[in-house]
Amino acid sequence: MSKYNTDLDYVIIDIDISREELEEIKAEADKIISENKESNENLAVAYLKKVQCLRKLGAFKIIGFILYEEDVLFFDEEAKKIIKNEDIKNLLEKALELSPDMPEVFMQLGLLNHSFFGLPYKKDEVKKYLNKAIQLKPDYAAAFNDRAMLFYEYNLLEDREDKKNIEKNKLNYKNAITDLTEAIRIRPFDAIYHLNRGVFHSRLEEQKEAIEDFSNAINYASDVLKDNFKKMF
């Protein structure tokens, strides 16, 4: 359980943690929630842990450099149980009732409203939640990363709607690079942040910067991330 860190997002493919460890964390969280003897803050953390473990234990497929769920459901194979996104949302809302200014919960709510996490896409809601998380926790590297990926999805939508909107797309890419640069400043050896920033540099045809980021991503990648890369290609 020592690997668990609320600063991280356990849905990201780079997190090196085993199913057994996640099950242990989830069991401890369930116990805290059922006994209901802890402080409100500790109870809120237990709900957060449960959400992250359920999502990480779910069935995933990898497309490109973003992690997508198999549909609008999470399937916990060990528990033989299907978890709906709405149930995840309810758990997060309970956490906020207990601890209204918990940045990690706002980030998870932002992710949940992202189109590739199943619920109808509400980009303003996503941005609101991620901005709130960063406002409450200015050194929240994972939230900067996730906000950068929101700029990526903005551009996917813009590209489909108006292919001539090149300058707006470039501005979004530059904003994403700014957020990822902040994430890297906070956590300089996190491979996924270098990888994502490299993608944005390459889209801006900044080849030197992209190669540098991709090289760093390779150097810093954990065995888990390298294995996931192999599955992609």
N, C-alpha and C positions, 0 to 999 in steps of 0.2 A: 504493500500500500504506500510505501515511501515514494513511489514514482508519481503518485497523483499530485497534480499541481493545478490549482484553479486558474492560473495565468494562461494555461494552454487550452487548445480546443482539441478534444480527443477524437473528433471526426476527421481531422487532418491526417493524411496518409503517413506523415513522417513520424508520428508518435510511436515510440518503441515500447509497447506494453502488451503483455500477453492476455489471452482470453481468461486464463485462470486468475490473473491479477485483477482484471476488470470485474469478474464475478465476485471476488473477495470484497472489492470496494463497494459494489452494488449491494451485497449482503449486509455489509456494515451500515450503509445508508438506510436500507430497509428497516434494520433493527432500530436505528435512531428515530426514524419516522414513526414506527409502530409504538415504541415505548413513550415517545412524546415527553421526555424528561429534560431535554437539553434547552439551552437558551434559544431564543428566536433566531439569532444569527447562525448558530450551529445547525438548527433544523433547516434553515434556508440552504446552507451548504450541502446538507444531506440530499435535499431535493435536486440541487444542481448536479451533484455526483451521480445520482440515479439517472438523470436525463442524459448526461454525457456517456455513461456506461451503456445505457440502453441503445443509444445511437451508434456507439462504436461496435457493440455486439451485433448490430443489425446486419442484414445482408446488403452488401455494397457491390457496385461495379464501377470500374474506373474508365472515364472517357477523357482523353487528353490529359491535362494536368489538374483537372477538377474532379472531385469525388461526387458521384451522383448516387442517390438511392435507387432501388429497383422499381419504385413506383411511389405511391403516397403512403406506403406502409413500411414499418420496420419489422423484421422478423428475427426474433431471438431463437436461434436453433436449439440452444441448450435448454431453454425453458419451454420450447414448443409453443410459443406464444406470439401472436401478432400484436404489435403496438401501433396504434394510430397516431398520426401527427397531432390530432386534436388532444389526445391523452398527454403527449409531450408538452403541449401548450398549457394544459391544465396544471401540470407539475411545476412548470416555470412560473405560472401565475401564483401558485401557492407560495413559492419561494419569495416572490416579490411582496406578497402580503406580510410575510414574516420579516423581510429585510428590504425595504423599498428602494434603497440606494445601492444595490448589489450589482456592480458593473458586469460581472460574468453572466448574470441572468439576462441583462439587456442584450448582450452579444448573442446569446443563444436564441433569444426571441427574434433578433435580426436575421439570423441564419434560417430560422424556421419559416420566415416569410419570404425567403429567397426562392425563386422559381425552381431551382434545381433541388430544393428540399421538399417539394411536394405541394405545399399550399399555393393557392392562387397568388401570382406574383404581384406584390405591392411595393414597388421600389421606394416610394416615399416612406413607407413604414420601415423598410429595411434600413434606409439611411438614418431615419430618426433614432432607431434603436442603437445602431452602431455609433452614431454621434454621441448619444447619451453615455454609452459605455466608455468612450474615450474621454468625455468630459469628466466623468467620475474617476477615471483611472488613466491619467495622461501617459503612463508608461506601459500601456496595454498593447503589447506587440501583436497578439493574435487578432485584436479588433482592428488595428491598422491594416493587417493583411486582408482581413475579410472585407473591409471597406474598399480596398483596392480591387478586389475581385468583383465588387459591385460595379465599379467603373468598367470592368471587362464585359459584364453582362449588359450594361447600358449600351455598349457599342455593338454587341450582337443584335440587339433590338433595333438600334439606329441603322445598322447596315442593311437590315431587312426592309426598313421603312423608307430610307432615303440614302441611296448609295453615293449621292453627291455631297453628303454632309461630312466631308473629310476633315475640315478644320475643327469641328466640334469633337469628332472622334479623337483627333490628336490631343486636344485639351484634356479629354478624359484619360487618355493614356498617360499624359504628363502628371495629372493628379494622382493616378494610381502609382506611378513611380515615386512621387513624393511620399505617399503613405507607406510604401514598401521600404523606402529608404529609412523612414522613421522606425519601422519594425526591425530592420537590420541593425540600426543604431542600438536598439534596446536588447536584441538577441542576435548578435553578429554571427553566430555559428549555426543558425537554423537554416538548413538547406532549402526548405520549401519557400522561404521568403526570397532567397537569391534566385531560385528557379522561376518564381512568378515575376520578379522584376525583370529577369532576362527576357521573358516572353514579351513584356511591354516594350522593352528597348528594341527588340527585334521588329515589332510592329511599327515602331517609329524609324526603322532602318538605321538604328544606332548600333552597328554591328560590333564595334570594339567593346562597348559597354555590355552588350548582350553576351558576347563570348566570355567576358570576365565573370559575369554573374553565373552563367552556366557552368564554368569551370569551378567556381566556388561551391555551387550546388553539388557537383560531383564529389568534391573534396570533403564536404561536410555531411554528405548523405549517410544516414544510418543503413544498416543491412536491411531493415524493414522497407525503407524508401527505395533502395536499389532493387529489391525483389519486386516491388510494385511497378517500378519502371520496366523491368523485364516482361511483366505481364501486359504492359501497354503495347509493346512493339514486337 
